[in-house]
Amino acid sequence: MLAIAALLFSVRGALLGAPVADDWAFLHHMRFTPFSWLDSFGGAYYWRPVSRQIAMSVESLWMERAPWLGALVHLVLLVALVGVLYRVLRRVLPAAAAAAVASAPLVTEASRALLTWPSGIQHLLAMLAAALAVHEAQARRLPTALLAMAVALGSHESSVIVIPVLMWVARDPALTPRQRLAWGLAPLALLALWWFGYSVARAHGVLMPLQAATPTQALANLPQLANHLFESLFGLEDLARPTALLLGGMQTVVMGIGLVALARQPHAPHRRAFAFTALVGIVAALPLAVLLPDWNAWRASLPLLTIAIGLGGLLACIDTRLAQVFVTLRLIALLVAPAAPSTTQEVPLTRSDLSFVRLTRLQQLVTATRTELLVTHPRLPAGAHIAYWTMPGLAEVGFQGERAAQVWYEDPVLRFTGFGGLAGLEELPDAVIGLDGTEPDHPAVVITPRALQFFAKGYTAARNNDAVAVDSLLALALLAQPREVRAFNGQMLFTRASARAALGDDHVADSLLTLAIQRLPDHAGTYSLAAVLAARRGANDESHRLATRALELNPNEAQAREVLQQIMGSPVTR
């Protein structure tokens, strides 16, 4: 119960269950592609008919309308997984130790992503089915163990690591020779059947990763993989460095104490079984080396769970308190992990490419975009064009290119692209949205048609060198946009400042530039124009600083180079 509470506390602020990234690829495939059991159902590199064709199809019933329901289903699956693991471990450990070790799925960084992300059901189903297969193998029920194993393999390919565990049952001397033969061969037959299905699926469009490392590169990646596994296993991935060092050191000490004590008790019961479990998890994680530097902790969910069960079980073999301290430290790491971000503009620095905080940022941005568009443009003509003014860093993956917008409007030929600068003025899109709204609760804001019309007229005036008209028309464009969009408003202010400077009204131009720089802090042109104005009033030091900043942002900024040349009296090289 403490672990469940910690997990729920750690996902505070998230839009639980909101579709994002791969979810839109799945929904797009489901809406616009004929159903098939032999494709990746919107993915690219896998065949998972149970988790995608079946489970995610069920989730699609509420994914857009009531996404929180999906998160509730995921929480139930996590709790069920803990319950099955407890029953498995209870056969060999005291109740308190079994409870501590079995809580491993709840106290990992990856569990936050799996709880909040609809696509996480692929990993959750694989872990739960794999645990059920082991549970049934313990009870020597081969048919149900094979059924659970088939569900696991159909949910995620990493569950293949459970096949050796099922085959291990064949060593039981209590079984008849015929039963031993069945336990030894039936799992292999199931594996062969799954592999045949995978091969057929590859012929129907399921691909293998194109950027996979060569064997030599994968071998060189092993130290980096080991570091990722260590951080993920101990819940340190996204913690501040001092906290990560403290909690990581404490967990390492606990593991060290346990392993030293275990070495002094060579006949501790079940130590071999737990050591074998940890080893299986480590071996299962090795293929991930071919994908580095692309790393996501949730991708290693089953191997990490297997390692955690093995190591926790080894500690419990010595002393229940060691296992409890180990899981408590991981629980603390979960409690101090960063919550869902409050802004969608900044990209959180994390080890995983799609960590919990990055996923929740994308969920907020994509959901806000969908809501804003459907409120302001509930219907669009067939083949419509939606343009975004700017796309925040690493955000496009959240929309899966054009697929999310095509699902929203049920139009497979709808375009969702960048505005395209001046080229976008030739034929205004059907809707334009800014993804950098200034209101925290509204990061996505539609730019009004009137604002765009004034903007287009202003740039026509600019081509005609009519600075007075430019300033007036872009002032009207700002008035026609009641809710601010940083990049759009910043561009209008900068262009107005340029027009005012051309008219010799440097005081107003300076004021407009100050506002523009607040909205466009990385725009080289604003600093370049500010340097020109500073030079005009004789503030050479300020002009030098501003021109240098402009060249830092864009070494090809000609106006800033000319300003520096005038101040320094010699040509400026790059």
C-alpha positions as CSV (number, residue, x, y, z in Angstrom):
1,M,0.0,0.0,0.0
2,L,2.9,2.4,0.7
3,A,4.4,1.6,-2.7
4,I,1.1,2.3,-4.4
5,A,0.7,5.6,-2.5
6,A,4.3,6.6,-3.5
7,L,3.7,5.8,-7.1
8,L,0.5,7.8,-7.2
9,F,2.2,10.7,-5.5
10,S,5.1,10.6,-8.0
11,V,2.8,11.1,-11.0
12,R,1.1,14.2,-9.6
13,G,0.4,16.8,-12.2
14,A,0.3,14.4,-15.1
15,L,-2.5,14.0,-17.6
16,L,-3.0,10.4,-16.7
17,G,-3.7,8.2,-19.7
18,A,-3.6,11.0,-22.3
19,P,-2.6,9.6,-25.7
20,V,0.8,10.7,-27.0
21,A,3.6,9.7,-29.4
22,D,3.1,6.0,-30.4
23,D,-0.5,6.0,-29.3
24,W,-1.4,8.3,-32.2
25,A,0.5,5.9,-34.6
26,F,-1.7,3.1,-33.3
27,L,-5.0,5.1,-33.4
28,H,-4.1,6.3,-37.0
29,H,-3.5,2.7,-38.1
30,M,-6.7,1.5,-36.5
31,R,-8.8,4.2,-38.2
32,F,-7.3,4.2,-41.7
33,T,-5.7,0.8,-42.3
34,P,-7.5,-2.6,-42.7
35,F,-7.2,-4.8,-39.7
36,S,-4.5,-7.5,-39.8
37,W,-3.1,-9.9,-37.2
38,L,0.2,-9.9,-39.0
39,D,1.4,-6.3,-38.9
40,S,2.8,-4.0,-36.2
41,F,-0.5,-2.1,-35.9
42,G,1.0,1.3,-36.3
43,G,4.5,0.5,-34.9
44,A,7.5,-0.2,-36.9
45,Y,9.9,-2.7,-35.2
46,Y,7.7,-5.3,-33.5
47,W,4.9,-7.8,-33.7
48,R,2.7,-7.7,-30.6
49,P,-0.8,-9.0,-31.5
50,V,-2.0,-9.5,-28.0
51,S,-1.0,-6.1,-26.6
52,R,-1.6,-4.0,-29.7
53,Q,-4.3,-5.7,-31.8
54,I,-6.3,-6.7,-28.8
55,A,-5.5,-4.8,-25.6
56,M,-4.8,-1.4,-27.2
57,S,-7.9,-1.8,-29.4
58,V,-9.9,-2.1,-26.2
59,E,-8.1,0.9,-24.7
60,S,-9.0,2.9,-27.8
61,L,-12.6,2.9,-26.6
62,W,-11.7,5.4,-23.9
63,M,-8.2,6.7,-24.9
64,E,-9.5,10.0,-26.2
65,R,-12.8,10.4,-24.3
66,A,-11.8,9.3,-20.8
67,P,-8.0,8.7,-20.7
68,W,-8.0,8.5,-16.9
69,L,-9.8,5.2,-17.3
70,G,-6.7,3.8,-19.1
71,A,-4.4,4.9,-16.2
72,L,-6.8,3.1,-13.8
73,V,-6.6,-0.1,-15.8
74,H,-2.8,0.2,-15.8
75,L,-2.8,0.6,-12.0
76,V,-5.0,-2.5,-11.7
77,L,-2.5,-4.4,-13.9
78,L,0.4,-3.2,-11.7
79,V,-1.3,-4.3,-8.5
80,A,-2.3,-7.6,-10.0
81,L,1.4,-8.1,-11.0
82,V,2.5,-7.5,-7.5
83,G,-0.2,-10.0,-6.2
84,V,1.0,-12.7,-8.6
85,L,4.6,-12.1,-7.7
86,Y,3.8,-12.3,-4.0
87,R,2.1,-15.7,-4.5
88,V,5.2,-16.9,-6.4
89,L,7.6,-15.6,-3.8
90,R,5.5,-16.7,-0.9
91,R,6.4,-20.3,-1.7
92,V,10.0,-19.7,-0.9
93,L,10.1,-16.6,1.4
94,P,8.4,-15.4,4.6
95,A,5.4,-13.2,4.1
96,A,7.2,-9.9,4.9
97,A,10.1,-10.7,2.7
98,A,7.8,-11.8,-0.2
99,A,5.8,-8.6,0.1
100,A,9.0,-6.4,0.0
101,V,10.5,-8.2,-3.0
102,A,7.1,-8.4,-4.9
103,S,6.6,-4.6,-4.7
104,A,9.5,-4.1,-7.1
105,P,7.2,-3.1,-10.1
106,L,5.7,-0.2,-8.1
107,V,8.9,1.4,-7.0
108,T,10.7,2.0,-10.3
109,E,11.0,5.1,-12.4
110,A,9.8,3.2,-15.5
111,S,6.5,2.4,-13.7
112,R,5.6,6.1,-13.8
113,A,5.7,6.1,-17.6
114,L,3.9,2.7,-17.8
115,L,1.1,4.0,-15.6
116,T,0.5,7.3,-17.4
117,W,1.2,6.2,-21.0
118,P,-1.4,4.1,-22.9
119,S,1.3,2.3,-24.9
120,G,2.7,1.1,-21.5
121,I,0.1,-1.7,-21.6
122,Q,2.4,-3.6,-23.9
123,H,5.0,-3.9,-21.1
124,L,2.5,-4.3,-18.3
125,L,0.7,-7.2,-20.0
126,A,4.0,-8.9,-20.8
127,M,5.2,-8.7,-17.2
128,L,1.8,-9.9,-15.7
129,A,1.5,-12.8,-18.2
130,A,5.1,-13.8,-17.6
131,A,4.6,-13.8,-13.8
132,L,1.5,-15.9,-14.3
133,A,3.4,-18.3,-16.4
134,V,6.0,-18.7,-13.6
135,H,3.2,-19.1,-11.1
136,E,1.6,-21.9,-13.1
137,A,4.9,-23.6,-13.6
138,Q,5.4,-23.6,-9.8
139,A,2.1,-25.5,-9.6
140,R,3.2,-27.8,-12.4
141,R,0.2,-26.8,-14.6
142,L,1.7,-27.0,-18.1
143,P,-1.4,-26.0,-20.2
144,T,-2.1,-22.8,-18.2
145,A,1.6,-22.0,-18.0
146,L,1.9,-22.2,-21.8
147,L,-1.3,-20.1,-22.3
148,A,0.2,-17.4,-20.0
149,M,3.5,-17.6,-21.8
150,A,1.7,-17.2,-25.2
151,V,0.0,-14.0,-23.9
152,A,3.4,-12.7,-22.7
153,L,5.1,-13.4,-26.0
154,G,2.2,-11.8,-27.9
155,S,2.5,-8.7,-25.7
156,H,6.2,-8.0,-25.8
157,E,9.2,-9.9,-27.2
158,S,11.3,-9.4,-24.1
159,S,9.1,-12.0,-22.3
160,V,11.1,-14.7,-24.2
161,I,13.4,-14.7,-21.1
162,V,10.7,-16.8,-19.2
163,I,11.1,-19.7,-21.6
164,P,14.2,-21.1,-19.8
165,V,12.3,-20.7,-16.5
166,L,9.5,-23.0,-17.7
167,M,12.0,-25.5,-19.1
168,W,13.8,-25.6,-15.7
169,V,10.7,-27.4,-14.3
170,A,11.8,-30.5,-16.3
171,R,14.5,-31.0,-13.7
172,D,11.9,-31.8,-11.0
173,P,12.6,-35.4,-10.0
174,A,9.0,-35.7,-8.8
175,L,7.8,-35.6,-12.4
176,T,7.3,-38.7,-14.6
177,P,9.7,-39.1,-17.6
178,R,6.8,-38.1,-19.9
179,Q,6.0,-35.0,-17.9
180,R,9.7,-34.0,-17.9
181,L,9.8,-34.4,-21.7
182,A,6.7,-32.2,-22.0
183,W,8.1,-29.5,-19.8
184,G,11.3,-29.5,-21.7
185,L,9.8,-29.5,-25.2
186,A,6.5,-27.7,-25.0
187,P,8.1,-24.2,-24.2
188,L,10.4,-24.7,-27.1
189,A,7.5,-25.6,-29.4
190,L,5.7,-22.4,-28.3
191,L,8.9,-20.4,-28.9
192,A,9.2,-21.8,-32.4
193,L,5.5,-21.0,-33.1
194,W,6.0,-17.4,-32.0
195,W,9.2,-17.1,-34.0
196,F,7.3,-18.4,-37.1
197,G,4.6,-15.8,-36.6
198,Y,7.2,-13.1,-36.2
199,S,8.9,-14.2,-39.4
200,V,5.5,-14.1,-41.3
201,A,4.8,-10.6,-39.8
202,R,8.2,-9.3,-41.0
203,A,7.1,-10.3,-44.5
204,H,4.0,-8.2,-44.0
205,G,5.8,-5.0,-43.1
206,V,7.2,-5.4,-39.6
207,L,10.8,-4.1,-39.8
208,M,13.9,-4.3,-37.7
209,P,15.6,-1.2,-36.3
210,L,17.7,0.5,-39.0
211,Q,20.1,2.2,-36.7
212,A,21.0,-0.9,-34.7
213,A,24.7,-1.1,-33.7
214,T,27.0,-3.7,-35.1
215,P,28.2,-6.5,-32.8
216,T,31.4,-4.6,-32.2
217,Q,29.6,-1.4,-31.4
218,A,27.2,-3.3,-29.1
219,L,30.1,-4.8,-27.2
220,A,31.6,-1.3,-26.7
221,N,28.1,-0.1,-25.5
222,L,28.0,-2.6,-22.6
223,P,29.5,-0.3,-20.0
224,Q,27.0,2.4,-20.9
225,L,24.2,-0.2,-20.8
226,A,25.4,-1.4,-17.3
227,N,25.3,2.2,-16.1
228,H,21.8,2.7,-17.4
229,L,20.6,-0.5,-15.8
230,F,22.2,0.5,-12.5
231,E,20.5,3.9,-12.5
232,S,17.1,2.5,-13.5
233,L,17.2,-0.4,-11.1
234,F,18.0,1.9,-8.2
235,G,15.6,4.7,-9.3
236,L,18.3,7.3,-9.8
237,E,17.8,8.3,-13.5
238,D,16.2,11.7,-13.0
239,L,17.3,12.6,-9.5
240,A,19.5,15.5,-8.7
241,R,23.1,14.4,-8.5
242,P,23.6,14.8,-4.7
243,T,20.4,12.8,-4.0
244,A,21.3,10.2,-6.6
245,L,24.7,9.7,-5.1
246,L,23.3,9.4,-1.6
247,L,20.5,6.9,-2.4
248,G,22.6,5.0,-4.9
249,G,25.4,4.7,-2.4
250,M,23.0,3.5,0.3
251,Q,21.5,0.9,-1.9
252,T,25.0,-0.3,-3.0
253,V,26.0,-0.7,0.6
254,V,22.8,-2.7,1.4
255,M,23.6,-4.9,-1.6
256,G,27.2,-5.3,-0.6
257,I,26.2,-6.3,3.0
258,G,23.8,-8.8,1.6
259,L,26.2,-10.4,-0.8
260,V,29.0,-10.6,1.7
261,A,26.7,-12.3,4.2
262,L,25.4,-14.6,1.5
263,A,29.0,-15.7,0.6
264,R,29.4,-16.8,4.2
265,Q,26.2,-18.9,4.0
266,P,26.9,-21.1,0.9
267,H,23.9,-23.3,1.7
268,A,21.3,-20.5,2.1
269,P,18.0,-21.9,0.8
270,H,16.9,-20.8,-2.7
271,R,20.0,-18.6,-3.3
272,R,20.7,-20.4,-6.6
273,A,17.1,-19.8,-7.8
274,F,17.3,-16.0,-7.1
275,A,20.9,-15.8,-8.5
276,F,19.6,-17.5,-11.6
277,T,16.7,-15.1,-11.8
278,A,19.0,-12.0,-11.6
279,L,21.3,-13.5,-14.2
280,V,18.4,-14.2,-16.6
281,G,17.4,-10.5,-16.3
282,I,20.9,-9.3,-17.0
283,V,21.2,-11.5,-20.1
284,A,17.8,-10.4,-21.3
285,A,18.9,-6.8,-21.1
286,L,22.0,-7.3,-23.2
287,P,20.3,-6.9,-26.6
288,L,19.4,-3.3,-25.7
289,A,23.1,-2.5,-26.2
290,V,22.4,-2.5,-30.0
291,L,20.0,0.4,-29.6
292,L,22.3,2.7,-27.6
293,P,22.5,5.7,-27.3
294,D,18.7,5.4,-27.7
295,W,17.7,4.5,-24.1
296,N,14.4,4.2,-22.4
297,A,14.0,2.6,-19.0
298,W,10.5,1.4,-19.7
299,R,11.9,-0.6,-22.7
300,A,13.8,-2.7,-20.2
301,S,10.8,-3.2,-17.9
302,L,10.8,-7.0,-17.8
303,P,14.6,-7.4,-17.6
304,L,14.8,-4.8,-14.8
305,L,11.9,-6.5,-13.0
306,T,13.7,-9.8,-13.2
307,I,16.9,-8.4,-11.9
308,A,15.1,-6.6,-9.1
309,I,13.3,-9.9,-8.1
310,G,16.6,-11.8,-8.2
311,L,18.6,-9.3,-6.1
312,G,15.8,-8.6,-3.7
313,G,15.3,-12.4,-3.2
314,L,19.0,-12.8,-2.5
315,L,18.8,-10.2,0.2
316,A,15.7,-11.8,1.6
317,C,17.5,-15.2,1.8
318,I,19.9,-13.6,4.3
319,D,17.6,-11.3,6.3
320,T,14.1,-10.0,5.6
321,R,15.1,-6.6,6.9
322,L,17.7,-6.2,4.1
323,A,15.1,-6.7,1.5
324,Q,12.8,-4.3,3.2
325,V,15.5,-1.6,3.5
326,F,16.3,-2.1,-0.2
327,V,12.8,-1.6,-1.3
328,T,12.3,1.3,1.1
329,L,15.3,3.2,-0.4
330,R,13.8,2.7,-3.9
331,L,10.5,3.9,-2.6
332,I,12.2,7.1,-1.3
333,A,13.9,7.6,-4.7
334,L,10.4,7.4,-6.3
335,L,9.0,10.0,-3.8
336,V,11.8,12.5,-4.5
337,A,11.7,12.0,-8.3
338,P,10.7,15.1,-10.3
339,A,6.9,15.6,-10.8
340,A,5.2,16.3,-14.1
341,P,6.7,19.6,-15.5
342,S,4.7,22.8,-15.2
343,T,5.9,24.1,-18.6
344,T,5.8,22.6,-22.1
345,Q,8.5,24.8,-23.6
346,E,11.6,23.5,-21.9
347,V,12.9,20.0,-22.6
348,P,13.6,18.2,-19.3
349,L,17.1,16.7,-19.0
350,T,16.7,13.0,-18.4
351,R,18.5,9.8,-19.1
352,S,15.6,8.2,-21.0
353,D,14.7,9.8,-24.3
354,L,11.0,9.4,-23.4
355,S,11.1,9.5,-19.6
356,F,8.0,10.1,-17.4
357,V,8.7,13.9,-17.3
358,R,9.2,14.1,-21.0
359,L,6.1,12.0,-21.8
360,T,3.9,14.1,-19.5
361,R,5.2,17.3,-21.1
362,L,4.2,16.0,-24.5
363,Q,0.9,14.8,-23.1
364,Q,0.2,18.3,-21.9
365,L,1.2,19.9,-25.2
366,V,-0.6,17.5,-27.5
367,T,-3.8,17.5,-25.4
368,A,-3.8,21.3,-25.3
369,T,-3.3,21.4,-29.1
370,R,-6.2,19.0,-29.7
371,T,-8.5,20.8,-27.3
372,E,-7.8,24.2,-28.8
373,L,-8.2,23.1,-32.4
374,L,-11.4,21.2,-31.8
375,V,-12.9,24.1,-29.9
376,T,-12.0,26.8,-32.4
377,H,-12.2,24.6,-35.6
378,P,-14.6,21.7,-34.8
379,R,-14.8,21.0,-38.6
380,L,-12.3,21.5,-41.4
381,P,-12.7,20.9,-45.1
382,A,-11.3,17.6,-46.5
383,G,-7.6,17.7,-47.1
384,A,-7.3,20.8,-44.8
385,H,-4.0,22.3,-43.9
386,I,-3.2,23.0,-40.2
387,A,0.1,24.9,-39.6
388,Y,1.9,25.4,-36.4
389,W,3.9,28.6,-36.0
390,T,6.7,27.0,-34.1
391,M,7.3,23.5,-32.6
392,P,8.9,23.3,-29.1
393,G,12.0,21.2,-28.8
394,L,11.6,17.4,-29.1
395,A,7.8,17.9,-29.4
396,E,7.1,16.6,-32.9
397,V,7.3,13.0,-31.7
398,G,4.3,13.6,-29.5
399,F,2.2,14.3,-32.5
400,Q,3.7,11.5,-34.6
401,G,4.1,13.9,-37.5
402,E,0.7,14.5,-39.1
403,R,-1.0,11.4,-37.7
404,A,-2.4,12.9,-34.5
405,A,-4.2,15.7,-36.3
406,Q,-5.5,13.3,-39.0
407,V,-7.0,11.2,-36.2
408,W,-8.6,14.3,-34.6
409,Y,-10.4,15.2,-37.8
410,E,-10.8,11.7,-39.2
411,D,-9.0,12.8,-42.4
412,P,-6.0,10.7,-43.6
413,V,-4.9,13.4,-46.1
414,L,-5.0,16.4,-43.7
415,R,-1.7,18.2,-43.5
416,F,-0.1,19.3,-40.2
417,T,3.1,21.2,-40.9
418,G,5.2,24.2,-39.9
419,F,3.9,27.6,-41.1
420,G,6.8,28.0,-43.5
421,G,7.7,31.6,-42.9
422,L,6.8,34.0,-45.8
423,A,5.9,31.0,-48.0
424,G,2.9,30.4,-45.7
425,L,1.5,33.8,-46.7
426,E,1.0,32.8,-50.3
427,E,-2.0,30.6,-49.3
428,L,-3.0,30.9,-45.7
429,P,-3.6,27.6,-44.0
430,D,-7.1,26.6,-42.8
431,A,-5.9,26.9,-39.2
432,V,-2.7,28.2,-37.6
433,I,-1.8,27.3,-34.0
434,G,1.0,28.5,-31.8
435,L,2.4,26.0,-29.4
436,D,4.1,28.5,-27.1
437,G,1.2,30.3,-25.5
438,T,2.1,32.4,-22.5
439,E,-0.7,31.1,-20.2
440,P,0.4,28.0,-18.3
441,D,-3.0,26.3,-18.7
442,H,-3.1,27.1,-22.4
443,P,0.2,26.3,-24.0
444,A,-1.5,25.9,-27.4
445,V,-3.3,29.0,-28.9
446,V,-4.9,29.3,-32.3
447,I,-3.8,32.4,-34.2
448,T,-6.9,34.2,-35.4
449,P,-7.6,34.6,-39.1
450,R,-7.8,38.4,-38.8
451,A,-4.4,38.5,-37.1
452,L,-3.0,36.4,-40.0
453,Q,-4.7,38.7,-42.6
454,F,-3.1,41.8,-41.1
455,F,0.2,40.0,-40.9
456,A,0.0,39.1,-44.6
457,K,-0.9,42.7,-45.5
458,G,2.0,44.0,-43.4
459,Y,4.5,41.9,-45.2
460,T,3.1,43.0,-48.6
461,A,3.7,46.6,-47.3
462,A,7.2,45.6,-46.3
463,R,8.0,44.4,-49.9
464,N,6.8,47.8,-51.0
465,N,9.1,49.6,-48.5
466,D,6.1,51.2,-46.8
467,A,7.3,51.3,-43.3
468,V,4.3,53.3,-42.0
469,A,1.9,50.8,-43.3
470,V,4.0,47.9,-41.9
471,D,3.9,49.3,-38.4
472,S,0.1,50.1,-38.5
473,L,-0.9,46.7,-40.0
474,L,1.2,44.6,-37.6
475,A,-0.1,46.7,-34.7
476,L,-3.6,45.7,-35.8
477,A,-2.4,42.1,-36.1
478,L,-1.3,42.1,-32.4
479,L,-4.7,43.7,-31.4
480,A,-6.5,40.9,-33.4
481,Q,-4.7,38.2,-31.4
482,P,-6.3,38.4,-27.9
483,R,-4.3,35.5,-26.4
484,E,-0.6,35.8,-26.8
485,V,1.6,33.4,-28.8
486,R,5.3,34.1,-27.9
487,A,6.8,33.5,-31.3
488,F,4.0,35.2,-33.3
489,N,3.8,38.2,-31.1
490,G,7.6,38.4,-30.9
491,Q,7.9,38.4,-34.7
492,M,5.3,41.1,-35.0
493,L,7.1,43.3,-32.4
494,F,10.4,42.8,-34.1
495,T,9.1,43.7,-37.5
496,R,7.4,46.7,-36.1
497,A,10.7,47.7,-34.5
498,S,12.4,47.4,-37.9
499,A,9.8,49.6,-39.5
500,R,10.1,52.2,-36.7
501,A,13.9,52.2,-37.0
502,A,13.6,52.7,-40.8
503,L,11.4,55.8,-40.0
504,G,14.1,57.1,-37.6
505,D,11.9,56.7,-34.6
506,D,14.6,54.9,-32.5
507,H,13.0,55.4,-29.1
508,V,9.8,53.5,-30.1
509,A,11.9,51.0,-32.0
510,D,14.0,50.3,-28.8
511,S,10.9,49.8,-26.7
512,L,9.4,47.4,-29.3
513,L,12.7,45.5,-29.4
514,T,12.8,45.1,-25.6
515,L,9.4,43.4,-25.8
516,A,10.5,41.3,-28.8
517,I,13.6,40.0,-27.1
518,Q,11.5,39.0,-24.1
519,R,9.5,36.7,-26.4
520,L,12.3,35.7,-28.8
521,P,15.4,35.4,-26.5
522,D,17.3,33.3,-29.2
523,H,16.5,35.4,-32.2
524,A,19.7,36.8,-33.7
525,G,17.9,39.5,-35.7
526,T,16.5,41.3,-32.6
527,Y,20.0,41.6,-31.1
528,S,21.4,42.7,-34.4
529,L,18.9,45.5,-34.8
530,A,19.3,46.5,-31.1
531,A,23.1,46.8,-31.8
532,V,22.4,49.1,-34.7
533,L,20.2,51.4,-32.5
534,A,22.8,51.4,-29.7
535,A,25.5,52.4,-32.2
536,R,23.3,55.2,-33.4
537,R,23.1,56.8,-30.0
538,G,26.8,56.3,-29.4
539,A,26.6,53.4,-26.9
540,N,29.5,51.5,-28.4
541,D,30.0,49.1,-25.5
542,E,26.3,48.1,-25.5
543,S,26.3,47.9,-29.3
544,H,29.4,45.6,-29.2
545,R,27.7,43.3,-26.6
546,L,24.5,43.1,-28.6
547,A,26.2,42.4,-31.9
548,T,28.4,39.7,-30.3
549,R,25.3,38.0,-29.0
550,A,23.7,38.1,-32.4
551,L,26.7,36.5,-34.0
552,E,26.8,33.8,-31.2
553,L,23.2,32.9,-32.2
554,N,23.9,33.2,-36.0
555,P,27.4,33.6,-37.3
556,N,26.0,34.7,-40.6
557,E,24.2,37.8,-39.2
558,A,25.5,40.4,-41.6
559,Q,24.0,43.4,-39.9
560,A,25.7,42.5,-36.6
561,R,29.0,42.0,-38.4
562,E,28.8,45.4,-40.0
563,V,28.1,47.0,-36.6
564,L,31.2,45.3,-35.1
565,Q,33.3,46.4,-38.1
566,Q,32.3,50.0,-37.6
567,I,33.0,49.9,-33.9
568,M,36.4,48.1,-34.2
569,G,37.5,49.7,-37.4
570,S,38.4,46.4,-39.1
571,P,36.6,43.5,-40.8
572,V,35.1,40.9,-38.5
573,T,35.9,37.3,-39.3
574,R,33.7,34.4,-38.2
